[in-house]
Amino acid sequence: MLEANFFSARARFSAAPSPALVVLFGFHEYLGESLIREIRQGFIGEVDEFSFKRYYLDSEEDKSWDEILREAQNRGLFLGAKKMVLVVIRNEKKLSLGTADRGALQEYLKKPNPQVLLVVFVSLDILRDDFKQVKKTRLDTFFKAVDSPSTLRIDLDRVSDIEIRSFLRGYFKERKIVISSAAIEKLLESRGEDVLAIIQQLPKLEMAAGDSRNLDSEILDQIISGVSSHSIWDLTEAVENEDATAYMNILNYLFINGIKPSFIIGTLITYYNKIYTAKFLLRHRFPVADICKILQQPAFIFNKFISLVRGFSEFKIHAILNLIYRLDFESKTGGEEMARISLQNFIFQVKTLGKNLG
């Protein structure tokens, strides 16, 4: 069985012969429809009622694989005319093939219709953790049933750093939009491990570039997430004040607007490390203006930041950093949902810490 991801599949269908069967799968299913459009355009070009058929498998009343494969084997009215048959699987139970359906698929793959491209799109309305379980069980079994030299499976979730960066640069270059490397890094950082979600935001980014055709890192937080960078600073202020109500409200606001827990945790680590560094530099009599340059703190918050640093004991900074690094470890070992819970508990751990120090 051949394998590809979203990016390599786009290049493959523009340069290589088409396989007999393509299986698209992944939690990022919104990428599937865009890839299907590209595959369809490259394989059959203009679409009509004979050249493109779409079937859905989500209930007991759906067509059987035997009927679908008869459609795939039908050569149509015109000699040499190409056809694409798309099967969208909505129900995970439909990934479990009966003996007859498995046999029919395997027989078709031994001698597929060269004029037909059969595409199976696994599009399940389930949570990420549930999808991981389906992938290990039903999906793996389905792959074994359709394994052949002419089968291509496309993992919509698999991506390398090089591929996503190259794709983003190419996207903006094609549209004559100037975006710096720092801005691209901020884009990737804002989505944590879920970098593919950026692709959904690209039309919004393109519109935000406007007539200037320029995107810089200063406004990127607002564009990509729909929230202001001030929200992160408000969150740290709530931690400093040990204001649990304000902290929880801001945290929920960030979650609702798509900010990943890993990004928030990373921001907290960076922020408190800056407090620790600033404390060290003040103790060694560095000028405040130089500290501002070294730490690259935003001007709108720097005076308040220095005032905070002066009032912080080194013991408290160490204690909070220990809490945050433990939070970071738990988030990386327990998954995104655990990271959300840990972030919600963080403010109460800080309040307990304050009582113990007092």
TORDO-653194 format. One line per 2 residues: number of its first residue (from 1); their letters; for each residue y, z negated, x of C-alpha. Coordinates in Angstrom, 1 decimal, padded with zeros to 4 digits. Example, Ala and Ser with C-alpha at 12.3 -4.5 7.8 and 13.67 -1.06 7.14 Angstrom:
! TORDO-653194
1	AS	-004.5/-007.8/012.3 | -001.1/-007.1/013.7
This chain:
! TORDO-653194
1	ML	000.0/000.0/000.0 | 003.5/000.9/001.3
3	EA	006.2/-001.7/001.2 | 010.0/-001.5/001.1
5	NF	013.0/-003.6/000.0 | 016.1/-002.6/-002.0
7	FS	017.9/-001.1/001.0 | 015.1/000.7/002.7
9	AR	013.9/002.1/-000.7 | 017.3/003.7/-001.2
11	AR	017.0/005.5/002.1 | 013.4/006.4/001.5
13	FS	013.8/008.2/-001.7 | 016.6/010.4/-000.3
15	AA	014.5/011.5/002.7 | 010.7/011.1/002.2
17	PS	008.1/012.4/-000.3 | 007.8/010.3/-003.5
19	PA	004.8/008.0/-003.9 | 002.6/008.3/-007.0
21	LV	003.3/004.7/-008.2 | 006.3/002.5/-007.5
23	VL	006.3/-001.2/-008.4 | 009.7/-003.0/-008.3
25	FG	009.7/-006.8/-008.5 | 011.9/-009.7/-007.7
27	FH	014.1/-012.5/-009.1 | 017.2/-010.3/-008.5
29	EY	016.1/-007.9/-011.2 | 019.6/-006.6/-011.8
31	LG	019.1/-004.6/-008.5 | 016.1/-002.9/-010.1
33	ES	018.0/-001.0/-012.8 | 020.5/000.4/-010.2
35	LI	017.6/001.4/-007.9 | 015.8/003.0/-010.8
37	RE	018.9/005.2/-011.6 | 018.9/006.3/-007.9
39	IR	015.2/007.1/-007.9 | 015.4/009.0/-011.2
41	QG	018.4/011.0/-010.0 | 016.6/011.9/-006.8
43	FI	013.3/012.7/-008.4 | 014.2/014.6/-011.6
45	GE	017.9/015.1/-011.6 | 019.1/015.9/-015.1
47	VD	017.3/013.7/-017.7 | 016.0/015.0/-021.0
49	EF	013.5/013.8/-023.6 | 010.6/015.4/-021.7
51	SF	011.5/014.4/-018.1 | 011.9/010.6/-018.6
53	KR	009.8/008.2/-020.6 | 010.4/004.4/-020.8
55	YY	007.9/001.9/-022.1 | 008.1/-001.9/-022.5
57	LD	005.2/-004.3/-022.2 | 006.1/-007.6/-023.7
59	SE	004.0/-008.1/-026.8 | 000.5/-007.5/-028.2
61	ED	001.7/-004.4/-030.1 | 002.8/-002.5/-027.0
63	KS	001.2/000.7/-025.9 | -001.9/000.4/-023.7
65	WD	-002.1/001.5/-020.1 | -004.5/004.2/-021.3
67	EI	-001.8/005.7/-023.5 | 000.8/005.4/-020.7
69	LR	-001.4/007.1/-018.2 | -002.2/010.0/-020.6
71	EA	001.6/010.5/-020.6 | 001.6/010.5/-016.8
73	QN	-001.2/013.0/-016.6 | 000.4/015.4/-019.1
75	RG	002.0/018.2/-017.0 | 004.5/019.1/-019.7
77	LF	005.7/022.4/-021.0 | 007.1/024.0/-017.9
79	LG	005.1/024.6/-014.7 | 006.5/022.6/-011.8
81	AK	008.8/020.4/-014.0 | 009.0/016.8/-012.8
83	KM	008.7/013.7/-015.0 | 009.3/010.0/-014.5
85	VL	007.4/007.4/-016.5 | 008.9/003.9/-016.4
87	VV	007.0/000.9/-017.5 | 009.1/-002.3/-017.9
89	IR	007.0/-005.5/-017.9 | 008.8/-008.3/-019.7
91	NE	006.0/-010.7/-020.3 | 004.2/-012.2/-017.3
93	KK	000.9/-012.2/-019.2 | 001.1/-008.4/-019.1
95	LS	000.6/-008.6/-015.3 | -003.0/-009.7/-015.9
97	LG	-004.9/-006.5/-016.5 | -008.1/-006.2/-018.4
99	TA	-011.1/-004.5/-017.0 | -010.4/-001.2/-018.9
101	DR	-006.7/-001.1/-017.9 | -007.5/-001.9/-014.2
103	GA	-010.1/000.8/-014.1 | -007.8/003.4/-015.7
105	LQ	-005.0/002.7/-013.2 | -007.4/002.8/-010.3
107	EY	-008.8/006.1/-011.5 | -005.4/007.6/-011.9
109	LK	-004.3/006.6/-008.4 | -007.3/008.4/-007.0
111	KP	-005.9/011.7/-008.3 | -002.3/011.2/-009.5
113	NP	-000.2/013.9/-011.1 | 002.0/015.2/-008.2
115	QV	004.7/016.2/-010.7 | 005.0/012.7/-012.1
117	LL	006.5/009.5/-010.7 | 005.1/006.4/-012.3
119	VV	007.4/003.3/-011.9 | 006.5/-000.2/-012.9
121	FV	009.5/-002.6/-013.1 | 008.5/-006.3/-013.3
123	SL	011.5/-007.7/-015.1 | 010.8/-011.3/-016.2
125	DI	013.3/-013.6/-017.9 | 012.3/-016.7/-016.0
127	LR	013.8/-019.2/-013.5 | 013.6/-018.7/-009.7
129	DD	011.0/-021.4/-009.2 | 008.8/-020.0/-012.0
131	FK	009.1/-016.6/-010.5 | 007.8/-017.9/-007.2
133	QV	004.7/-019.2/-009.0 | 004.2/-015.9/-010.9
135	KK	004.5/-014.1/-007.6 | 001.7/-016.1/-006.0
137	TR	-000.6/-015.8/-009.0 | -000.3/-013.0/-011.5
139	LD	001.8/-010.6/-009.4 | -000.5/-010.8/-006.4
141	TF	-003.5/-010.0/-008.6 | -001.6/-007.1/-010.1
143	FK	-000.9/-005.7/-006.6 | -004.6/-005.8/-005.8
145	AV	-005.3/-003.8/-008.9 | -002.9/-001.0/-008.1
147	DS	-003.4/-001.0/-004.3 | -003.7/002.6/-002.9
149	PS	-002.2/004.7/-000.1 | 000.1/006.3/-002.7
151	TL	001.5/003.0/-004.1 | 004.9/001.7/-003.0
153	RI	006.0/-001.8/-003.8 | 009.7/-002.7/-003.6
155	DL	010.6/-006.3/-003.1 | 014.1/-006.7/-004.6
157	DR	014.5/-010.2/-003.0 | 013.7/-009.3/000.6
159	VS	016.7/-008.6/002.8 | 017.8/-009.0/006.5
161	DI	021.2/-010.1/007.7 | 021.6/-006.8/009.4
163	EI	020.9/-004.8/006.2 | 023.3/-006.8/004.0
165	RS	026.1/-006.6/006.5 | 025.6/-002.9/007.1
167	FL	025.5/-002.3/003.3 | 028.7/-004.2/002.8
169	RG	030.5/-002.4/005.6 | 029.3/001.0/004.2
171	YF	030.3/000.1/000.6 | 033.9/-000.7/001.6
173	KE	034.2/002.1/004.0 | 033.2/004.7/001.4
175	RK	035.9/003.3/-000.9 | 038.5/003.2/001.9
177	IV	038.9/-000.6/001.6 | 039.7/-002.6/004.8
179	IS	037.7/-005.8/005.1 | 037.5/-007.9/008.3
181	SA	034.3/-009.2/009.8 | 035.5/-012.7/009.1
183	AI	035.9/-011.8/005.4 | 032.3/-010.4/005.3
185	EK	031.1/-013.7/006.8 | 032.9/-015.7/004.2
187	LL	031.3/-013.5/001.5 | 027.8/-014.3/002.9
189	ES	028.6/-017.9/003.4 | 029.8/-018.3/-000.2
191	RG	026.4/-017.4/-001.5 | 024.3/-019.3/000.9
193	ED	020.6/-018.1/000.7 | 021.3/-016.0/-002.4
195	VL	023.3/-013.3/-000.5 | 022.0/-010.5/-002.7
197	AI	024.1/-012.0/-005.6 | 027.1/-010.6/-003.7
199	IQ	026.1/-007.1/-004.8 | 026.9/-008.0/-008.4
201	QL	030.4/-009.0/-007.4 | 031.3/-005.8/-005.5
203	PK	033.0/-004.0/-008.5 | 035.2/-007.1/-008.9
205	LE	036.1/-007.1/-005.2 | 036.9/-003.4/-005.3
207	MA	039.3/-004.0/-008.2 | 040.9/-006.9/-006.4
209	AG	041.7/-004.8/-003.4 | 044.2/-002.9/-005.6
211	DS	046.6/-000.4/-004.2 | 046.7/-002.2/-000.8
213	RN	043.0/-001.3/-000.3 | 042.7/-004.5/001.8
215	LD	040.7/-007.7/001.4 | 041.4/-010.6/003.7
217	SE	039.5/-013.9/004.1 | 042.4/-016.0/002.7
219	IL	042.0/-014.8/-000.9 | 038.3/-014.1/-000.8
221	DQ	037.2/-017.5/-002.2 | 039.2/-016.8/-005.3
223	II	037.8/-013.3/-005.7 | 034.2/-013.9/-005.1
225	SG	033.7/-017.2/-006.9 | 036.4/-017.3/-009.5
227	VS	037.6/-020.6/-008.1 | 040.4/-021.6/-005.7
229	SH	039.7/-022.9/-002.2 | 041.8/-025.9/-003.3
231	SI	038.8/-027.0/-005.4 | 036.8/-027.7/-002.3
233	WD	039.7/-029.8/-000.9 | 039.9/-031.6/-004.3
235	LT	036.3/-032.4/-004.0 | 036.7/-034.0/-000.6
237	EA	039.7/-035.9/-001.8 | 037.6/-037.4/-004.6
239	VE	035.1/-038.5/-002.0 | 037.8/-040.1/000.1
241	NE	039.1/-042.0/-003.0 | 035.5/-042.8/-004.1
243	DA	036.5/-041.4/-007.5 | 033.1/-040.6/-009.1
245	TA	034.5/-039.1/-012.3 | 036.8/-036.7/-010.5
247	YM	034.0/-035.8/-008.0 | 031.5/-035.0/-010.8
249	NI	034.0/-032.9/-012.8 | 034.9/-030.8/-009.7
251	LN	031.3/-030.5/-008.6 | 030.3/-029.2/-012.1
253	YL	033.2/-026.8/-012.0 | 032.0/-025.4/-008.7
255	FI	028.4/-025.1/-009.9 | 029.5/-023.3/-013.2
257	NG	031.5/-020.8/-011.1 | 028.5/-019.9/-009.0
259	IK	029.3/-021.9/-005.8 | 025.9/-022.6/-004.2
261	PS	025.0/-026.2/-003.2 | 024.3/-025.1/000.4
263	FI	027.9/-023.8/000.6 | 029.3/-027.2/-000.7
265	IG	027.2/-029.2/001.7 | 028.2/-027.0/004.6
267	TL	031.8/-027.5/003.7 | 031.4/-031.3/003.6
269	IT	029.7/-031.2/007.0 | 032.5/-029.1/008.5
271	YY	035.2/-031.3/006.9 | 033.9/-034.6/008.1
273	NK	033.2/-033.3/011.5 | 036.8/-032.3/011.7
275	IY	037.8/-035.8/010.8 | 035.6/-037.1/013.6
277	TA	037.0/-034.6/016.1 | 040.6/-035.4/015.0
279	KF	040.0/-039.1/015.4 | 038.7/-038.5/018.9
281	LL	041.7/-036.3/019.8 | 044.2/-038.8/018.4
283	RH	042.6/-041.6/020.4 | 043.1/-039.5/023.5
285	RF	046.8/-038.9/022.6 | 046.6/-035.2/021.8
287	PV	049.8/-034.0/020.0 | 049.3/-033.6/016.2
289	AD	050.5/-029.9/016.3 | 047.7/-029.2/018.9
291	IC	045.1/-030.9/016.7 | 046.2/-028.7/013.8
293	KI	045.6/-025.5/016.0 | 042.3/-026.7/017.4
295	LQ	040.9/-027.6/014.0 | 042.5/-024.7/012.2
297	QP	043.3/-026.9/009.2 | 045.3/-025.3/006.4
299	AF	049.0/-026.2/006.7 | 049.3/-027.3/003.1
301	IF	046.9/-030.2/003.7 | 047.3/-031.0/007.3
303	NK	049.8/-033.9/007.1 | 047.7/-035.5/004.4
305	FI	044.6/-034.9/006.6 | 046.1/-036.6/009.6
307	SL	047.1/-039.6/007.5 | 043.5/-039.9/006.3
309	VR	042.2/-039.6/009.8 | 044.4/-042.5/011.0
311	GF	043.1/-044.8/008.3 | 039.4/-043.9/008.9
313	SE	037.2/-046.2/011.0 | 034.8/-044.5/013.3
315	FK	032.0/-046.5/011.9 | 032.7/-045.1/008.4
317	IH	032.9/-041.6/009.7 | 029.5/-042.0/011.4
319	AI	028.0/-043.5/008.2 | 029.3/-040.7/006.0
321	LN	028.1/-038.0/008.4 | 024.7/-039.6/008.4
323	LI	024.6/-039.4/004.6 | 025.7/-035.7/004.6
325	YR	023.2/-034.7/007.3 | 020.4/-036.4/005.3
327	LD	021.8/-034.5/002.2 | 021.6/-031.3/004.1
329	FE	018.0/-031.9/005.2 | 016.9/-032.8/001.6
331	SK	018.5/-029.6/000.3 | 016.7/-027.4/002.8
333	TG	013.3/-029.0/002.1 | 013.6/-029.6/-001.6
335	GE	015.2/-026.4/-002.9 | 018.4/-025.6/-004.8
337	EM	017.8/-027.9/-007.8 | 017.1/-030.9/-005.5
339	AR	020.3/-030.0/-003.6 | 022.3/-030.2/-006.8
341	IS	020.9/-033.6/-007.7 | 021.5/-034.8/-004.1
343	LQ	025.1/-033.7/-004.3 | 025.6/-035.5/-007.6
345	NF	024.2/-038.7/-006.0 | 026.3/-038.4/-002.9
347	IF	029.5/-039.9/-004.4 | 027.6/-043.0/-005.5
349	QV	026.1/-043.4/-002.0 | 029.6/-043.2/-000.6
351	KT	030.8/-045.9/-003.0 | 027.9/-048.1/-002.0
353	LG	028.7/-047.5/001.6 | 032.3/-048.6/000.9
355	KN	031.2/-051.8/-000.6 | 028.9/-052.6/002.3
357	LG	031.7/-051.9/004.8 | 034.1/-054.0/002.8
